């Protein structure tokens, strides 16, 4: 009988020692999505946001697209400030 039946995805990822990495990637992607939604709300082009951040459009595409898996908090915060926002992190 399969011992995984009835277990949660979190349980599976924990057993495979992948939960922490999955949570980090998910958090990064959620922040990137929120930044892109705010950029769109402000009708700001990606090129204009990249210029405000002092980075390239291609780097911004990697950040907002979720393909850059090792984005530093400093970079995400710089994007937030360029949009007139700030990132708030809470310990739960």
Secondary structure, 3 states (H helix, E strand, C coil): CCCCCCCCHHHHHHHCCCHHHHHHHHHHHHHHHHHHHHHHHCCCCHHHHHHHHCCCHHHHHHHHHCCCCCCCHHHHHHHHHHCCCCCCCCCC
